[in-house]
């Protein structure tokens, strides 16, 4: 089976938990501090590795102890790290503030991620061309993404773009992506369409606008509300999520993308893959941190248990 290649960010997550967010100028006593592995690229690669599919990561790390920890973690979960190179300095760092409800806010310092250059992805053209799918995000420079788009388009390798963090994109990038997978906030930024009071109408307007802007297929991630699948072939389907006890939503969207890509390459339909992805993402939020990504057996066990309820 062809491997998946992930091109993108690698971070260490520094997580502080508290009862609530502090007001401006307020010093708030927190409850705990933890360190987890992160970065949207690293999370997606780790999710794919945990699900047992061959995956190669292309990215940048630094020379700090956090970077060595990141590399060891990815190797442990089955990610081929041959595409990760090192620069002097620090890896990317995300400072995450998590509150009692499980919601979080995140500040990212890119570090080595901003040193991932077009020449880096071009040096792995053969690896990318041999992939079953390529996943990428927006935590690395846009000129690197544009170079990746040229490579995948020339090699006719499907590209899945997670447009996060939200920023404006050229039509050429959207045209090159076979799948665009925003959440509601990112879709609003790309389309200018806010959800408003009528949630269902708002999300349908967002995906229709993305298709009109050049996206071939859209998978709008809706958190606890599931996802909305829209394809250029006319499929428009809402996929529900599962009711679970939420401990931490960090990385759930990355698990979703990794699981969706994995299932597509296992021959599932887009709808089947989206249902599996919703399940994997739901499982991932039941434990703290991004290291709670489920295995394929855990996803299937969950589905068996729920089918018997």
N, C-alpha and C positions, 0 to 999 in steps of 0.2 A: 504494500500500500504506500502511495506517495506521501512523503512527509509534509507537514505544515511548516512554513517559515514565518517567524514573527520578527518584524523590524520595529524597534521602538525603544522605549524608556526602561531604565532599571533604577529603582529607588530603594532606599531604606525608609520605612515608615516609623516615625516616632509618635506614639499614640498616648495622649493624655485624656483621661476620663474625668468627668465632673457631672454634677447634677444638672447643670444648665450652662449656657454660654455666658461669659462675662459681659457686662455692659462696657461701653467705651470708658477707659480710664480706671476700670475696676480690677482689683486683684482678687482672684477667686481661689479658694483652697480646693484642690482636686482630690480625686479618689485613688487614682493609680497611674502608673507610667509603664508602657511596654514597648518593645521594639519588634517590628515585623518586616518581612520582605515585601516589596511593592514595586511601583511603577506599572503603568498600564501594560507596557510590553512584557515585562517580567511576569506580571500576574497572568496574562493571557497564555504565555508559554508554559508557566507552571500548571495552569488549569488543564491544558492539553496533555502535558506530561502525566499528570495525575490520572487522567482518563485513559492512559495507555497508548496514545497515538504518538508516532515518531514526530519530533518537533525540533527545529533548529532556531536558536535565538541570534539575531544580529543587533548589536548595541555596543555601548561604551560604558566602562566603569573607570574608577580612579585607582589610586595607590593606597588609599586609606583602609583601615581594618574593616569598615563596613563593606567595602567592595569585595574583599576576599570572602566575607560571609555570604554575600549575594551569590557569588560564583559557586560556592560549595552547596548552597541551597538548591540552585537550579540543577546542578549535577545530581543531587540526591533525588529529585523528583523526575529524573529521566530526560532532562532537556540537554540537547547537544549544544554545548557552549563554545564551539570552535569559532563561531562568528562574533564573539565578544572580545573586543580589544581594549587595551588599557592606556590611559593617559595620566600624566602627573596631575595630582589634585584629588578632589573628592568625587564620589558618586553622587547621583541625585538623592535628595532628601525630601521627604514629605512630612510635614508636621500636621498631625491630625488631632482635632479636638472632637471627642465623642461624648455625647450627653446620654442621660438615662434612658431616653426613648430608643436609643440605637442609631439615631441620626448623627451625621458628622459634618464638619467643615474642614477643608484641607488647604494648606499653603505649601506649594512645591518650590524648592530651590533646585533648578535643573542640573547643576554641576556638570558631570561628564556627558550627560545626555545632549547638551547643546554643542558638543564636539563631534556628533555623528554626522559625517559629511557625505555629499554625493559620491565621492571617491570610495567611501567605505562600502556602500551598497553596490557600486559598480564592480568592486573587486570580488563580490560574491554573486555575479550574474549567473554563473553556471548552477550554483546552489538554488537560486531563486527560480531559474528556468525549469529545474527538475521538481519543483514543489507541486503539490496538489492544490494548494491555496496559500496566499500570503496575507497576513494580518498586520495592520499598522494603526497608529494613533497620531495625535497631534502634540506630543510632548517632546518631539525632536524637531529640528529646523525644517521649514517648509520647502526649501530648495532640495533637501534630502528626500522628502516625500515626492516631489516632482520627478526626481531622478528615478525613484522606485516605480512610479507610475509608468514612466517610459519603458522600463525593463519588463514589467509585468505585461504591459500592453503588447510589446514586441514578441514576448514569449507566449502570449495567450494564456497566462496563468491567472486564475481568478483572484481578485484583490478585495479584501474586506477592510473598509475604513471605519474606524471608530472616531468620529469627529470631536474628540475631547482632549484637552479642554476646549470649550467653545471659541471659535474664531472664524473669520471669513475665509472662504475657499474660492479658488478660481474654478471656472466651469470645466477646465481641462482635468482637474483633479476629480471632480464629481463624475465626469464622463468616463474616467479610467477605472472607477470603483464599481465592481460587480455588486457589492453589498455595502450599504451605508447604514450604520447602526447607532443613531443618536439616542439620547434620552430626551425628555420633554424640553429641558432648558437648552440643550444644544440644537434641537430642531427649531426652537423659537429664534435662536440666534441666526441660524442659517436661512430661515424663511421669512422672519419678521412677523410670524403669526403666533400670537399668544393663545393659550388654551381657552381662557375666558370661563364663563359660568357653565357653558354646555361642554363638558369634558369630551364626550364622544365626538361631537361635531368638530371640536378643536383639533383633536389628534388626527382625524380624517383629513382635515384641511392641511395639516402639516405634512403628512405623507404624500398627499396629492401634489403639494407644491414642490416637494423634493424630487418627485418623479418628473415633474415639468421642468425642473432645473437641470435635469440630465442624469440623475441617479437611476441606475437600471432596476435595482431592487432595494427596498427599505425595510428595516426591522427596527421599529420604534420601541425602545425599552421603557417600560412604565413602572418599574419597581414592583411593589406589592400588587399592582393592578395587572401585571403580566406583560404582554407585548402586543404590538399591532404589526402584522405582516402585510406588506404591499409589494406587488411585483409588476413589472412592465407587461407581463402576460395577462394581467387582469385579476390576479388573486388578491383579495382583501379580506383578511381574517384576523379576528381578535383571539389571542391565546391567553387564557387565564393563568394566574400563578396559584401557589398553594398557601394555605393559611399555616404559618409556622410561628414559633416563638423567636422573635428577632433579638439577637445579641449584638450584632454589628453588621452594618450594610457595606462596609469598606470592601471593594474589590468584587462585589456581586455582578456588576456589569461586565467586568473582565472575564469572570467565570462564564457568564452567559455567552459572550463572543467565542471563547475557546470551545465551549461545549457545542455551540451551533456549528462552528466550522468542522469540528471533529465528526459530528453526525452526518453532515453533508458528504464528507469524504467516505463515510461508511455506507453510502448509497441511500440514505434516507431522503424523503422529500423535504422541501423547505418547511412545510407545516409540521412534519414529524420532528425535524431537527429543532424547530423553535419550541415545541412542547418539551423536548428533552432539556433544552437550554434553560427554560423557565424552572424546571425541576432542579437542575444542578445549581442554579443561582439561588433558589429558595433554600436549598440545603446549606449553601455556603454562609448564609447569614445567621445560622443557628448557633455559631460559635465565634468567639472574638478573633479578629485579625484575618489577614489574607492567607494564613497557613491552614485554614479550615476547608480548603477546596476538596470536594468529594471525588472519590474514585468512581469508575463506571459501575462496579459492584454495589457501591453505596447508593447510587442513583436508582439502579434497578430494584434494590431491596426496598427503598422508600416507596417506589411506585407499586410494588407488590403489597406492601403494608397498607397503603392508602386504598388500593383496589378492593381490599378485604374489609374495609370499614363500612 
